[in-house]
């Protein structure tokens, strides 16, 4: 929660420290997942794309619920795109399109693919 407060106040460095602590020390997988997601968002803001990719991959490994899994995978695709790995980004996003669970969110995914192609 402290990380959330710092993030909302745009104190990203302080927020990142709290998210890193939570991602490592938390016992609950949900807290680890959410911490890795927020840490990845911070890393994208800081243009630390390799680190963001790692954080989003970590978020997926805890087997989050469908919505958090979608967020982690889409953000992973975005981080890959921003790192210049358009092929991997497109692959990740295409996998999201194949999953009917996320059908209502396919518009966002298609925009990411289009940005990779562009």
Buried (B, 14 or more C-beta within 10 A) or exposed (E): EEBBEBBEEEBBEBBBBBBBEBBEEBEEEEBBBBBBBBBBBBBBEEEBBEBBBBBBBBBBEBEBEEEBBBBBBBBBBBBBBBBEBBEBBBBBBEEBBEBEEBEEBBEBBBEBBEBBEE
